[in-house]
Structures are given as C-alpha cells and as structure tokens.
Amino acid sequence: MNIKNEIDKAVSVLKAGGTILYPTDTIWGIGCDATNQAAVKKIFEIKQRQDTRSMLVLLDNEVKLQTYVKEVPEIAWELIDVSENPLTIIYPDAKNLASNLINEDKSIGIRIVNDEFCSHLIRKFKKPIVSTSANISGKPSPENFHSIEDEIKNAVDLIVNHSKNDLRKRKPSSIIKVGVNSEIKILRQ
C-alpha cells in the first residue's frame, strides 16, 4: 500500500475520533486527534494509564506552536533550531487542545516532527496528533513494530502499515521543559 493511501486511512480514523498505531520520528506511537477529549480518553484507557500523566503532541511545523501555546519562550525557538535529534519540549500555558491532554500545571509536551510520514499525516489532518508510546503504562517502550504487544494492536482502531517491517531499534525523544522566563530543565536525554 502506498503512503498516500495509508495517510488517507489514518486521517479518516482520526477525524472520526478514533485511535491509530503509527510510526513516528522516534518509536511507534498510539495517536489520536489532540483536540478531541473523547479520543484522548480512549488512549488513556488503551494504555491503562491514569489521565493525570500527560501525553505529548506532534506538530509538522514550528509556526503552529503559537496556536497551541499561549507564549512560546524564546529559548524554545533556539532549542528547535539547534536540535539534531528528535526533541520534545514541554511548554507552559497550553491552549486549543483537549483539556484532558493538558497537564495540571497547564503545560504540554510538543515535538516538531522531522519525519516524512508524520509530517504528511499531520499536514493532511490539519490538527496536532497525540503521540504516546505504544505500550501498556509502566512496560518498556517498543523498539519497533514487532515488539508492540498484541493487547495494544487489538485495542486501536487502525494500524498503519507504513514502516512495519523496519527492524531498527528506536528510542524515545529527549525531553526538555522550558519556563516562561526561558529557564530549562532536562527531563530525558
């Protein structure tokens, strides 16, 4: 199946409030419409995770950050510019996202993807997409599609076929939290 068909199927499921299992620029993720509270709730249920633990959001372009973050700290722009590897930045004062996706302190983790499939998917969907590791909460993150548990595969509405046979071992992104005064805290390298 070609990439366009895969993206069209995924967008259709996302628009209907469904969940997808898909390859990202890091590890395989479970995703949904980041503005749909009911869809976000489904992911918490799939992961068997309390909704007090936040999940991150993927965007295809840093210009869109201002739609989902009240004020992007200056240091964040610099981190995006110099980052050579996938980087999730936790921003203060999230907005225009599902309320159960935003952390209690009003922060949200966002990663600008540098991956052809994800970029096309987000661009075609025209909204941010949730990305959380494709595992039951507390279990190891999958290194590739074949290490994802059947319980996860059976729970999502769509499994994207793109990159299923890529056996490279992947790892999650680095995570840095930025504050309104450009202070930074490294949470995961």
MIKERO-790587 format. One line per 4 residues: number of its first residue (from 1); their letters; for each residue x, y, z of N, C-alpha, C. Coordinates in Angstrom, 1 decimal. Layout:
<pts>
NUM> a> X/Y/Z/X/Y/Z/X/Y/Z | ...
</pts>
This chain:
<pts>
1> mnik> 0.9/-1.2/0.0/0.0/0.0/0.0/0.9/1.2/0.0 | 0.5/2.2/-0.8/1.4/3.4/-0.8/1.1/4.4/0.3 | 2.0/5.3/0.5/2.0/6.2/1.7/0.8/7.1/1.7 | 0.3/7.5/0.5/-0.9/8.4/0.4/-2.1/7.7/0.9
5> neid> -2.3/6.4/0.5/-3.4/5.6/1.0/-3.4/5.4/2.5 | -2.2/5.2/3.0/-2.0/5.0/4.4/-2.4/6.3/5.2 | -2.0/7.4/4.7/-2.3/8.7/5.3/-3.8/9.0/5.2 | -4.4/8.7/4.1/-5.8/8.9/3.9/-6.6/8.1/4.9
9> kavs> -6.3/6.8/5.0/-7.0/6.0/6.0/-6.8/6.5/7.4 | -5.6/6.9/7.8/-5.3/7.3/9.1/-6.1/8.6/9.4 | -6.1/9.6/8.5/-6.8/10.8/8.6/-8.3/10.6/8.8 | -8.9/9.6/8.1/-10.3/9.3/8.2/-10.6/8.8/9.6
13> vlka> -9.7/7.9/10.2/-9.9/7.4/11.5/-9.8/8.5/12.5 | -8.8/9.4/12.4/-8.6/10.5/13.3/-9.8/11.5/13.3 | -10.3/11.8/12.1/-11.4/12.7/12.0/-12.7/12.1/12.7 | -12.8/10.8/12.7/-13.9/10.1/13.3/-13.7/9.9/14.8
17> ggti> -12.6/10.4/15.4/-12.4/10.3/16.8/-11.7/9.0/17.2 | -11.2/8.3/16.2/-10.5/7.0/16.5/-9.1/7.1/16.9 | -8.5/6.0/17.2/-7.1/5.9/17.6/-6.3/5.1/16.5 | -5.0/5.5/16.4/-4.2/4.8/15.4/-2.9/4.4/16.1
21> lypt> -2.3/3.3/15.5/-1.0/2.8/15.9/-0.1/3.2/14.8 | 0.9/4.0/15.0/1.7/4.5/13.8/3.1/4.8/14.1 | 4.0/4.8/13.1/5.4/5.0/13.2/5.6/6.6/13.3 | 6.5/7.0/14.3/6.8/8.4/14.4/8.2/8.6/14.1
25> dtiw> 8.7/9.8/14.3/10.2/10.0/14.1/11.0/9.4/15.2 | 10.4/8.8/16.2/11.1/8.1/17.2/10.6/6.6/17.3 | 9.8/6.3/18.3/9.3/5.0/18.5/7.8/4.9/17.9 | 7.3/3.7/17.8/5.9/3.6/17.4/5.0/4.2/18.5
29> gigc> 3.9/4.9/18.0/3.1/5.6/19.0/1.6/5.2/18.8 | 0.8/5.5/19.8/-0.6/5.5/19.7/-1.0/6.9/19.6 | -1.9/7.2/18.6/-2.3/8.6/18.4/-3.7/8.8/18.2 | -4.1/10.1/18.3/-5.5/10.5/18.1/-5.5/12.0/17.9
33> datn> -6.6/12.6/17.6/-6.8/14.0/17.5/-6.6/14.6/18.8 | -5.6/15.5/18.9/-5.2/16.1/20.1/-6.2/17.2/20.6 | -7.2/17.5/19.8/-8.2/18.4/20.2/-9.5/17.7/20.7 | -9.5/16.4/20.6/-10.7/15.6/20.9/-10.6/14.9/22.2
37> qaav> -11.4/15.4/23.2/-11.3/14.9/24.6/-11.6/13.4/24.7 | -12.7/13.0/23.9/-13.1/11.6/24.0/-12.0/10.7/23.4 | -11.4/11.1/22.3/-10.3/10.3/21.7/-9.1/10.2/22.6 | -8.8/11.3/23.3/-7.7/11.3/24.3/-8.0/10.3/25.4
41> kkif> -9.2/10.3/25.8/-9.7/9.4/26.9/-9.5/7.9/26.5 | -9.8/7.6/25.2/-9.6/6.3/24.7/-8.1/5.8/24.8 | -7.2/6.8/24.5/-5.8/6.4/24.6/-5.4/6.1/26.1 | -5.9/6.9/27.0/-5.6/6.6/28.4/-6.1/5.2/28.8
45> eikq> -7.3/4.8/28.2/-7.8/3.5/28.5/-7.0/2.4/27.9 | -6.6/2.6/26.6/-5.7/1.6/25.9/-4.4/1.4/26.7 | -3.8/2.5/27.2/-2.5/2.4/27.9/-2.7/2.0/29.3 | -4.0/1.9/29.8/-4.3/1.6/31.2/-3.5/2.5/32.1
49> rqdt> -3.7/3.8/31.8/-2.9/4.9/32.4/-3.9/5.9/33.0 | -3.5/6.4/34.2/-4.4/7.5/34.8/-4.2/8.7/33.9 | -5.3/9.5/33.8/-5.2/10.7/33.0/-4.6/11.9/33.7 | -3.9/11.6/34.8/-3.1/12.7/35.4/-1.7/12.7/34.8
53> rsml> -1.3/11.7/34.1/0.0/11.7/33.4/-0.2/12.2/32.0 | 0.5/13.2/31.6/0.3/13.8/30.3/0.9/13.0/29.2 | 0.4/13.3/28.0/1.0/12.7/26.8/1.4/13.9/25.9 | 2.3/13.6/24.9/2.8/14.6/24.1/2.0/14.8/22.8
57> vlld> 2.3/15.8/22.1/1.6/16.2/20.8/2.6/16.4/19.7 | 2.3/15.9/18.5/3.2/16.1/17.4/2.6/17.2/16.5 | 3.5/18.1/16.0/3.2/19.1/15.0/4.2/18.9/13.8 | 3.8/19.4/12.7/4.6/19.3/11.5/5.4/20.5/11.2
61> nevk> 5.2/21.6/12.0/5.8/22.9/11.7/5.8/23.7/12.9 | 7.0/24.3/13.3/7.1/25.1/14.5/6.3/26.4/14.5 | 5.9/26.8/13.3/5.0/28.0/13.2/3.7/27.8/13.9 | 3.2/26.5/13.9/1.9/26.2/14.5/2.0/26.1/16.0
65> lqty> 3.2/26.2/16.6/3.3/26.2/18.1/2.4/27.3/18.7 | 2.4/28.5/18.1/1.7/29.6/18.7/0.1/29.4/18.7 | -0.3/28.4/18.0/-1.8/28.1/18.1/-2.1/27.2/19.3 | -1.1/26.6/19.9/-1.3/25.6/21.0/-0.6/26.0/22.3
69> vkev> 0.2/27.1/22.2/1.0/27.5/23.4/0.7/29.0/23.5 | 0.3/29.5/24.7/0.0/30.9/24.8/1.2/31.8/24.4 | 2.3/31.6/24.9/3.5/32.3/24.5/4.7/31.4/24.5 | 5.3/31.2/23.4/6.5/30.4/23.2/7.7/31.1/23.7
73> peia> 8.3/30.5/24.8/9.6/31.1/25.3/10.7/31.2/24.3 | 11.4/32.3/24.3/12.5/32.5/23.3/13.5/31.3/23.2 | 13.8/30.7/24.4/14.8/29.6/24.4/14.2/28.4/23.6 | 12.9/28.2/23.5/12.4/27.1/22.8/12.7/27.2/21.3
77> weli> 12.6/28.4/20.7/13.0/28.6/19.3/14.4/28.2/19.1 | 15.3/28.6/20.0/16.7/28.2/19.9/17.0/26.7/20.0 | 16.3/26.1/20.9/16.4/24.6/21.1/16.0/23.9/19.8 | 14.9/24.4/19.2/14.4/23.7/18.0/15.4/23.9/16.9
81> dvse> 16.0/25.1/16.8/17.0/25.4/15.7/18.2/24.5/15.8 | 18.7/24.3/17.0/20.0/23.6/17.2/19.8/22.0/17.4 | 18.6/21.6/17.7/18.4/20.1/17.9/18.6/19.3/16.7 | 19.5/18.3/16.8/19.8/17.4/15.6/19.0/16.2/15.7
85> nplt> 18.5/15.8/16.9/17.7/14.6/17.2/16.3/15.0/17.6 | 15.4/14.1/17.6/14.0/14.4/18.0/14.0/14.9/19.4 | 13.3/16.1/19.6/13.2/16.8/20.9/11.8/17.1/21.2 | 11.4/16.7/22.4/10.1/17.1/22.9/10.3/18.2/23.9
89> iiyp> 9.6/19.3/23.7/9.7/20.5/24.6/8.4/20.6/25.3 | 8.5/20.7/26.6/7.3/20.9/27.5/7.2/22.4/27.6 | 6.1/22.9/27.1/5.8/24.4/27.1/4.8/24.7/28.2 | 4.9/25.9/28.8/3.9/26.4/29.7/2.6/26.9/29.0
93> dakn> 1.5/27.0/29.6/0.3/27.6/29.1/-0.2/27.1/27.8 | -0.6/25.8/27.8/-1.1/25.2/26.6/-2.5/25.7/26.3 | -2.9/25.7/25.0/-4.3/26.2/24.7/-4.7/25.4/23.4 | -6.0/25.5/23.2/-6.7/24.9/22.0/-6.4/23.4/21.8
97> lasn> -6.2/22.7/22.9/-6.1/21.2/22.9/-7.1/20.6/23.9 | -7.3/19.3/23.7/-8.2/18.6/24.6/-7.8/18.9/26.1 | -8.8/19.2/27.0/-8.4/19.6/28.3/-7.8/18.4/29.1 | -8.1/17.2/28.8/-7.5/16.0/29.5/-6.2/15.7/29.0
101> line> -5.7/16.4/28.0/-4.3/16.3/27.5/-3.3/17.2/28.1 | -3.9/18.3/28.6/-3.0/19.4/29.2/-2.7/19.0/30.7 | -1.5/19.1/31.1/-1.1/18.8/32.4/-1.7/19.7/33.4 | -1.7/19.3/34.7/-2.4/20.1/35.8/-1.7/21.5/35.9
105> dksi> -0.4/21.6/35.5/0.2/22.9/35.6/0.0/23.7/34.3 | -0.9/23.2/33.4/-1.2/23.9/32.2/-0.1/23.7/31.1 | 0.8/22.8/31.3/1.9/22.6/30.3/1.5/21.5/29.4 | 2.2/21.5/28.2/2.0/20.4/27.2/3.4/20.1/26.6
109> giri> 3.6/18.9/26.3/4.8/18.4/25.6/4.5/18.4/24.1 | 5.3/19.1/23.3/5.1/19.2/21.8/6.5/18.8/21.1 | 6.4/18.0/20.1/7.6/17.7/19.3/7.2/18.1/17.8 | 8.1/18.8/17.2/8.0/19.1/15.8/8.7/18.0/15.1
113> vnde> 7.9/17.2/14.3/8.5/16.0/13.7/9.3/16.4/12.4 | 10.3/15.5/12.3/11.2/15.7/11.1/11.2/14.3/10.4 | 10.0/13.8/10.1/9.8/12.5/9.5/8.7/12.6/8.4 | 9.0/12.1/7.3/8.1/12.3/6.1/6.7/11.8/6.4
117> fcsh> 6.6/10.6/6.9/5.2/10.1/7.1/4.4/10.9/8.1 | 5.0/11.2/9.3/4.3/12.0/10.3/4.0/13.4/9.8 | 5.0/14.0/9.1/4.7/15.4/8.6/3.5/15.4/7.6 | 3.5/14.5/6.7/2.4/14.4/5.8/1.1/14.1/6.5
121> lirk> 1.1/13.2/7.4/-0.1/12.9/8.2/-0.7/14.1/8.9 | 0.2/14.8/9.6/-0.3/16.0/10.4/-0.8/17.1/9.5 | 0.0/17.3/8.4/-0.4/18.3/7.4/-1.8/18.0/6.8 | -2.0/16.8/6.4/-3.3/16.4/5.8/-4.4/16.4/6.8
125> fkkp> -4.1/16.1/8.1/-5.1/16.1/9.2/-5.5/17.5/9.6 | -4.5/18.4/9.5/-4.7/19.8/9.8/-4.9/20.1/11.3 | -4.5/19.2/12.1/-4.5/19.3/13.6/-3.3/18.6/14.2 | -3.0/18.9/15.4/-2.0/18.2/16.1/-2.5/16.7/16.4
129> ivst> -1.5/15.8/16.5/-1.8/14.4/16.8/-1.1/14.0/18.1 | -1.9/13.4/19.0/-1.3/12.8/20.2/-0.3/11.7/19.8 | 0.8/11.7/20.6/1.8/10.6/20.4/2.2/10.1/21.8 | 1.9/8.9/22.1/2.4/8.3/23.3/2.9/6.9/23.0
133> sani> 3.9/6.4/23.7/4.5/5.1/23.3/3.5/4.0/23.3 | 3.7/3.1/22.3/2.7/2.0/22.1/2.9/0.9/23.0 | 2.7/1.1/24.3/2.8/0.1/25.3/1.8/0.4/26.5 | 1.6/-0.7/27.3/0.8/-0.5/28.5/1.6/0.3/29.4
137> sgkp> 1.0/1.2/30.1/1.7/2.1/31.1/2.6/1.3/32.0 | 3.9/1.7/32.1/4.8/1.0/33.0/5.6/-0.1/32.4 | 5.2/-0.5/31.2/6.0/-1.5/30.5/7.0/-0.8/29.5 | 8.0/-1.5/29.0/9.0/-0.9/28.2/8.4/-0.4/26.9
141> spen> 9.0/0.7/26.4/8.6/1.3/25.1/9.0/0.3/24.0 | 8.2/0.2/22.9/8.6/-0.7/21.8/9.8/-0.2/21.0 | 10.7/-1.0/20.7/11.8/-0.5/19.8/11.5/-0.6/18.3 | 10.5/-1.4/18.0/10.0/-1.4/16.6/8.6/-2.0/16.6
145> fhsi> 7.9/-2.1/15.5/6.5/-2.6/15.4/6.4/-4.0/16.0 | 7.4/-4.9/15.8/7.3/-6.3/16.2/7.4/-6.5/17.7 | 7.8/-5.4/18.4/7.9/-5.5/19.9/6.7/-4.9/20.6 | 5.6/-4.5/19.8/4.4/-4.0/20.4/3.5/-5.2/20.8
149> edei> 3.0/-5.1/22.0/2.1/-6.2/22.5/0.8/-6.3/21.7 | 0.3/-7.5/21.5/-1.0/-7.7/20.8/-2.1/-6.9/21.5 | -2.1/-6.8/22.8/-3.1/-6.1/23.5/-3.3/-4.6/23.0 | -2.2/-4.0/22.7/-2.2/-2.7/22.1/-2.7/-2.7/20.7
153> knav> -2.1/-3.7/19.9/-2.6/-3.8/18.5/-4.1/-4.0/18.3 | -4.6/-4.8/19.2/-6.0/-5.2/19.2/-6.9/-4.0/19.7 | -6.4/-3.1/20.4/-7.2/-2.0/21.0/-7.4/-0.8/20.2 | -6.5/-0.5/19.2/-6.6/0.7/18.4/-7.5/0.4/17.2
157> dliv> -8.0/1.5/16.6/-8.9/1.5/15.5/-8.2/1.2/14.2 | -6.9/1.6/14.1/-6.2/1.4/12.8/-4.7/1.2/13.1 | -4.1/0.2/12.5/-2.7/0.0/12.5/-2.2/0.5/11.1 | -1.3/1.5/11.2/-0.7/2.0/9.9/0.3/0.9/9.5
161> nhsk> 0.3/0.6/8.2/1.2/-0.4/7.6/2.6/0.2/7.3 | 2.7/1.5/7.2/4.0/2.1/6.8/5.0/1.8/7.9 | 6.2/1.3/7.5/7.3/1.0/8.3/7.2/-0.2/9.3 | 6.2/-1.0/9.1/6.0/-2.1/10.0/7.2/-3.1/9.9
165> ndlr> 7.9/-3.2/8.8/9.0/-4.1/8.7/10.3/-3.5/9.0 | 10.3/-2.2/9.4/11.6/-1.6/9.8/12.0/-2.1/11.2 | 13.1/-2.9/11.2/13.5/-3.6/12.4/14.5/-2.8/13.2 | 14.9/-1.6/12.8/15.8/-0.8/13.5/15.3/-0.5/14.9
169> krkp> 16.2/-0.5/15.9/15.7/-0.3/17.3/15.7/1.2/17.5 | 14.5/1.7/17.8/14.2/3.1/18.0/14.2/3.5/19.5 | 14.4/4.8/19.8/14.3/5.2/21.2/13.5/6.5/21.2 | 12.9/6.7/22.4/12.1/7.9/22.6/12.9/9.2/22.4
173> ssii> 12.3/10.3/22.3/12.9/11.6/22.1/13.5/12.1/23.5 | 14.4/13.1/23.4/14.8/13.8/24.5/13.7/14.7/24.9 | 13.6/15.0/26.2/12.5/15.9/26.7/13.2/17.1/27.6 | 12.8/18.3/27.2/13.3/19.5/27.9/12.1/20.3/28.3
177> kvgv> 12.0/20.7/29.5/10.9/21.6/30.0/11.4/23.0/30.0 | 10.6/23.9/29.3/11.0/25.3/29.3/10.0/26.2/30.1 | 10.5/27.2/30.7/9.6/28.1/31.5/9.4/29.4/30.8 | 8.5/30.2/31.3/8.1/31.5/30.7/9.3/32.4/30.6
181> nsei> 10.2/32.3/31.6/11.4/33.1/31.6/12.6/32.4/31.0 | 12.4/31.5/30.1/13.4/30.8/29.3/14.3/29.9/30.2 | 13.8/29.5/31.4/14.6/28.6/32.2/14.4/27.2/31.6 | 15.4/26.3/31.6/15.2/25.0/31.1/15.6/23.9/32.1
185> kilr> 14.9/22.8/31.9/15.1/21.6/32.8/15.1/20.4/31.9 | 16.2/19.6/31.9/16.3/18.4/31.1/15.6/17.3/31.8 | 14.6/16.7/31.2/13.9/15.6/31.9/14.3/14.2/31.3 | 14.7/14.2/30.1/15.2/12.9/29.5/16.1/13.2/28.3
189> q> 17.3/12.6/28.4/18.3/12.8/27.3/18.2/11.8/26.3
</pts>
